[in-house]
Amino acid sequence: MAASAPSELAATGQGALNGIRQAGSAIGVAVLGTLGTLGTLGTLPGTGGVLIVIGLVAVVLISLARARS
């Protein structure tokens, strides 16, 4: 996103990219926290396994993204 912006708007593009990353991180933490809480309350059984799978998928995706750059 920042690389595709014209040079006079590079700072704006980088700021937008950082804002989107932070919003995505906040939403991800909120979702995982909610799933973890539901699992401990007994509302949603089997949530522990789901959280482990989501964590493993996140690790794989992050390592693949770093390998590309």
Backbone bond lengths (Angstrom), bond angles and torsions (degrees), N, CA, C in turn:
res aa  C-N    CA-C-N  psi(-1)  N-CA   C-N-CA  omega(-1)  CA-C   N-CA-C  phi
1 M - - - 1.441 - - 1.520 109.89 -
2 A 1.324 117.14 -48.75 1.453 119.88 -179.19 1.520 110.93 -68.22
3 A 1.332 117.92 -34.02 1.458 120.93 -179.06 1.518 112.11 -72.36
4 S 1.333 117.31 -27.43 1.458 119.82 -178.41 1.521 112.69 -85.41
5 A 1.322 117.91 -8.41 1.466 121.12 179.65 1.526 109.69 -78.11
6 P 1.328 117.04 146.72 1.463 119.43 174.88 1.532 110.36 -60.69
7 S 1.316 117.15 155.61 1.468 121.04 -174.05 1.524 112.49 -59.48
8 E 1.327 117.99 -32.66 1.469 118.97 -179.95 1.533 112.31 -74.56
9 L 1.327 117.60 -14.18 1.468 121.73 178.65 1.529 112.36 -114.72
10 A 1.329 116.62 16.83 1.463 120.53 -176.31 1.526 111.67 -61.85
11 A 1.330 117.10 -41.67 1.468 119.86 -179.79 1.523 110.91 -65.70
12 T 1.318 116.98 -38.12 1.466 120.53 178.24 1.521 110.59 -66.01
13 G 1.317 116.85 -42.13 1.461 120.91 178.08 1.514 112.08 -63.13
14 Q 1.320 116.75 -41.35 1.464 120.58 178.92 1.525 110.59 -66.91
15 G 1.330 116.38 -39.42 1.464 119.90 177.63 1.520 111.95 -64.18
16 A 1.332 116.71 -40.86 1.462 120.24 178.03 1.525 110.55 -64.83
17 L 1.313 117.29 -41.68 1.465 121.39 178.37 1.525 111.12 -61.92
18 N 1.322 117.42 -45.02 1.464 120.44 179.32 1.522 111.24 -64.80
19 G 1.333 117.33 -38.11 1.460 120.55 178.02 1.518 112.13 -64.51
20 I 1.321 116.39 -40.88 1.465 120.61 178.44 1.527 110.41 -66.09
21 R 1.326 117.05 -41.10 1.470 120.31 178.03 1.529 111.10 -61.55
22 Q 1.325 116.68 -44.59 1.464 119.95 -179.14 1.526 111.36 -65.68
23 A 1.327 117.04 -40.21 1.464 120.12 178.68 1.529 110.22 -64.52
24 G 1.325 117.43 -42.48 1.458 121.14 178.07 1.516 111.94 -63.06
25 S 1.321 116.48 -39.60 1.468 119.89 178.08 1.520 110.87 -65.35
26 A 1.323 117.11 -42.47 1.463 120.66 -179.81 1.527 111.12 -64.09
27 I 1.316 116.57 -41.92 1.470 120.08 178.87 1.529 110.37 -66.01
28 G 1.323 117.05 -41.25 1.458 120.57 178.75 1.520 112.41 -62.12
29 V 1.327 116.86 -43.67 1.465 120.65 178.16 1.520 110.23 -63.67
30 A 1.337 117.15 -40.97 1.464 120.45 179.86 1.531 111.25 -63.93
31 V 1.323 116.77 -42.83 1.471 120.03 -179.35 1.526 110.80 -66.20
32 L 1.332 116.75 -46.25 1.463 119.29 -179.98 1.520 111.57 -65.87
33 G 1.324 117.36 -37.04 1.458 120.15 176.65 1.516 111.82 -64.47
34 T 1.332 116.33 -39.79 1.460 120.24 177.80 1.512 111.35 -65.48
35 L 1.325 117.08 -43.89 1.468 119.99 178.10 1.524 111.49 -62.20
36 G 1.320 116.39 -41.43 1.456 119.80 179.38 1.513 112.03 -65.21
37 T 1.314 116.81 -39.00 1.467 120.76 178.98 1.521 110.97 -67.69
38 L 1.311 117.05 -42.11 1.463 119.92 179.17 1.522 110.94 -62.98
39 G 1.317 116.48 -35.52 1.458 119.77 179.42 1.513 112.16 -68.27
40 T 1.338 117.72 -37.75 1.461 119.83 -179.45 1.527 111.79 -75.41
41 L 1.316 116.82 -25.05 1.463 120.04 178.50 1.525 111.94 -81.56
42 G 1.308 117.36 -9.51 1.453 120.64 -178.34 1.519 112.94 81.75
43 T 1.332 116.80 5.73 1.460 120.74 -179.46 1.519 111.15 -72.30
44 L 1.309 115.92 -37.69 1.451 121.33 -176.16 1.525 108.72 -127.83
45 P 1.324 118.85 91.56 1.464 120.26 -176.87 1.526 111.97 -67.55
46 G 1.304 115.40 149.29 1.455 120.60 178.18 1.508 114.23 81.62
47 T 1.318 117.47 14.14 1.458 120.07 -177.23 1.522 111.99 -71.52
48 G 1.334 116.99 -28.60 1.454 119.86 -179.95 1.514 111.97 -58.87
49 G 1.314 117.23 -43.14 1.466 121.03 177.65 1.515 112.05 -65.10
50 V 1.318 116.14 -38.08 1.465 120.61 178.89 1.523 110.00 -64.37
51 L 1.330 116.79 -42.72 1.461 120.15 178.90 1.521 111.98 -63.50
52 I 1.322 117.31 -38.13 1.463 120.86 178.40 1.526 110.11 -64.89
53 V 1.323 117.15 -43.81 1.471 120.82 179.42 1.520 110.33 -64.59
54 I 1.326 117.76 -43.56 1.468 120.59 178.74 1.531 110.08 -61.50
55 G 1.321 117.21 -41.83 1.457 120.51 178.10 1.516 112.67 -62.61
56 L 1.328 116.73 -43.13 1.464 120.17 178.51 1.525 111.96 -64.61
57 V 1.330 116.56 -40.77 1.468 120.30 177.36 1.525 110.27 -62.46
58 A 1.330 116.44 -41.89 1.470 119.98 178.87 1.519 111.09 -62.39
59 V 1.316 117.66 -42.27 1.469 121.05 179.42 1.524 110.39 -62.54
60 V 1.321 117.24 -43.30 1.472 120.73 179.94 1.521 110.36 -64.33
61 L 1.329 117.30 -45.48 1.467 120.27 -179.45 1.512 111.98 -63.33
62 I 1.325 117.31 -40.57 1.469 119.92 179.12 1.520 111.05 -66.74
63 S 1.331 117.15 -40.64 1.470 118.79 179.80 1.525 111.31 -68.45
64 L 1.327 117.43 -34.84 1.469 119.68 175.96 1.525 111.44 -66.99
65 A 1.327 117.01 -40.16 1.467 120.73 178.83 1.524 111.11 -65.22
66 R 1.323 116.98 -38.32 1.471 119.79 178.75 1.514 111.34 -71.04
67 A 1.318 117.75 -32.18 1.460 120.36 179.66 1.531 110.91 -68.07
68 R 1.316 116.84 -31.48 1.468 120.51 179.55 1.520 112.46 -72.26
69 S 1.333 117.30 -31.34 1.475 119.05 -176.13 1.490 113.30 -94.06
